[in-house]
């Protein structure tokens, strides 16, 4: 393979955008699916992020290489 071409958008969502979406879920008591659809994020990823926030009190998520 000469030039790598990314095939997925996994890891493309910024931490700030995830925090904003999680805030809507936690503080405004909206469903994860509706918020994820509004922000264009995978609902499973958002649920995982919200769960980490609830368990640790703050998200300690490492950013990948992303796009």
CNS distance restraints for C-alpha pairs under 8 A (distance, minus, plus):
assign (resid   9 and name CA) (resid  67 and name CA) 7.89 0.50 0.50
assign (resid  10 and name CA) (resid  66 and name CA) 7.37 0.50 0.50
assign (resid  11 and name CA) (resid  63 and name CA) 7.74 0.50 0.50
assign (resid  11 and name CA) (resid  64 and name CA) 6.42 0.50 0.50
assign (resid  11 and name CA) (resid  65 and name CA) 7.53 0.50 0.50
assign (resid  11 and name CA) (resid  66 and name CA) 4.97 0.50 0.50
assign (resid  11 and name CA) (resid  67 and name CA) 7.59 0.50 0.50
assign (resid  12 and name CA) (resid  66 and name CA) 5.07 0.50 0.50
assign (resid  12 and name CA) (resid  67 and name CA) 5.82 0.50 0.50
assign (resid  13 and name CA) (resid  17 and name CA) 6.68 0.50 0.50
assign (resid  13 and name CA) (resid  18 and name CA) 6.98 0.50 0.50
assign (resid  13 and name CA) (resid  41 and name CA) 7.31 0.50 0.50
assign (resid  14 and name CA) (resid  18 and name CA) 6.40 0.50 0.50
assign (resid  15 and name CA) (resid  19 and name CA) 6.11 0.50 0.50
assign (resid  15 and name CA) (resid  61 and name CA) 7.99 0.50 0.50
assign (resid  15 and name CA) (resid  63 and name CA) 7.55 0.50 0.50
assign (resid  16 and name CA) (resid  20 and name CA) 6.17 0.50 0.50
assign (resid  17 and name CA) (resid  21 and name CA) 6.22 0.50 0.50
assign (resid  18 and name CA) (resid  22 and name CA) 6.04 0.50 0.50
assign (resid  18 and name CA) (resid  46 and name CA) 7.00 0.50 0.50
assign (resid  18 and name CA) (resid  49 and name CA) 7.54 0.50 0.50
assign (resid  19 and name CA) (resid  23 and name CA) 6.04 0.50 0.50
assign (resid  20 and name CA) (resid  24 and name CA) 6.55 0.50 0.50
assign (resid  21 and name CA) (resid  25 and name CA) 6.53 0.50 0.50
assign (resid  21 and name CA) (resid  35 and name CA) 6.36 0.50 0.50
assign (resid  21 and name CA) (resid  36 and name CA) 7.21 0.50 0.50
assign (resid  21 and name CA) (resid  39 and name CA) 7.05 0.50 0.50
assign (resid  21 and name CA) (resid  46 and name CA) 7.63 0.50 0.50
assign (resid  22 and name CA) (resid  26 and name CA) 6.11 0.50 0.50
assign (resid  22 and name CA) (resid  46 and name CA) 6.96 0.50 0.50
assign (resid  22 and name CA) (resid  49 and name CA) 7.30 0.50 0.50
assign (resid  22 and name CA) (resid  50 and name CA) 5.67 0.50 0.50
assign (resid  23 and name CA) (resid  27 and name CA) 5.58 0.50 0.50
assign (resid  23 and name CA) (resid  28 and name CA) 7.34 0.50 0.50
assign (resid  24 and name CA) (resid  28 and name CA) 5.09 0.50 0.50
assign (resid  24 and name CA) (resid  29 and name CA) 6.83 0.50 0.50
assign (resid  24 and name CA) (resid  30 and name CA) 6.43 0.50 0.50
assign (resid  24 and name CA) (resid  35 and name CA) 7.16 0.50 0.50
assign (resid  25 and name CA) (resid  29 and name CA) 5.11 0.50 0.50
assign (resid  25 and name CA) (resid  30 and name CA) 4.79 0.50 0.50
assign (resid  25 and name CA) (resid  31 and name CA) 6.06 0.50 0.50
assign (resid  25 and name CA) (resid  32 and name CA) 6.08 0.50 0.50
assign (resid  25 and name CA) (resid  35 and name CA) 6.96 0.50 0.50
assign (resid  25 and name CA) (resid  50 and name CA) 7.84 0.50 0.50
assign (resid  26 and name CA) (resid  30 and name CA) 7.37 0.50 0.50
assign (resid  26 and name CA) (resid  50 and name CA) 7.74 0.50 0.50
assign (resid  30 and name CA) (resid  34 and name CA) 7.18 0.50 0.50
assign (resid  30 and name CA) (resid  35 and name CA) 6.90 0.50 0.50
assign (resid  31 and name CA) (resid  35 and name CA) 6.34 0.50 0.50
assign (resid  32 and name CA) (resid  36 and name CA) 5.90 0.50 0.50
assign (resid  32 and name CA) (resid  43 and name CA) 6.18 0.50 0.50
assign (resid  32 and name CA) (resid  46 and name CA) 6.72 0.50 0.50
assign (resid  32 and name CA) (resid  47 and name CA) 6.29 0.50 0.50
assign (resid  33 and name CA) (resid  37 and name CA) 6.07 0.50 0.50
assign (resid  33 and name CA) (resid  43 and name CA) 5.31 0.50 0.50
assign (resid  34 and name CA) (resid  38 and name CA) 6.22 0.50 0.50
assign (resid  35 and name CA) (resid  39 and name CA) 6.19 0.50 0.50
assign (resid  36 and name CA) (resid  40 and name CA) 5.72 0.50 0.50
assign (resid  36 and name CA) (resid  41 and name CA) 4.79 0.50 0.50
assign (resid  36 and name CA) (resid  42 and name CA) 6.06 0.50 0.50
assign (resid  36 and name CA) (resid  43 and name CA) 5.14 0.50 0.50
assign (resid  36 and name CA) (resid  46 and name CA) 6.68 0.50 0.50
assign (resid  37 and name CA) (resid  41 and name CA) 6.39 0.50 0.50
assign (resid  37 and name CA) (resid  42 and name CA) 7.66 0.50 0.50
assign (resid  37 and name CA) (resid  43 and name CA) 7.43 0.50 0.50
assign (resid  41 and name CA) (resid  45 and name CA) 7.39 0.50 0.50
assign (resid  41 and name CA) (resid  46 and name CA) 7.03 0.50 0.50
assign (resid  42 and name CA) (resid  46 and name CA) 6.43 0.50 0.50
assign (resid  43 and name CA) (resid  47 and name CA) 6.11 0.50 0.50
assign (resid  44 and name CA) (resid  48 and name CA) 6.16 0.50 0.50
assign (resid  45 and name CA) (resid  49 and name CA) 6.21 0.50 0.50
assign (resid  46 and name CA) (resid  50 and name CA) 6.11 0.50 0.50
assign (resid  47 and name CA) (resid  51 and name CA) 6.06 0.50 0.50
assign (resid  48 and name CA) (resid  52 and name CA) 6.29 0.50 0.50
assign (resid  49 and name CA) (resid  53 and name CA) 6.30 0.50 0.50
assign (resid  49 and name CA) (resid  59 and name CA) 7.43 0.50 0.50
assign (resid  50 and name CA) (resid  54 and name CA) 6.23 0.50 0.50
assign (resid  51 and name CA) (resid  55 and name CA) 6.17 0.50 0.50
assign (resid  52 and name CA) (resid  56 and name CA) 6.00 0.50 0.50
assign (resid  52 and name CA) (resid  57 and name CA) 7.80 0.50 0.50
assign (resid  52 and name CA) (resid  58 and name CA) 7.51 0.50 0.50
assign (resid  52 and name CA) (resid  59 and name CA) 6.11 0.50 0.50
assign (resid  53 and name CA) (resid  57 and name CA) 5.24 0.50 0.50
assign (resid  53 and name CA) (resid  58 and name CA) 5.05 0.50 0.50
assign (resid  53 and name CA) (resid  59 and name CA) 5.13 0.50 0.50
assign (resid  54 and name CA) (resid  58 and name CA) 7.61 0.50 0.50
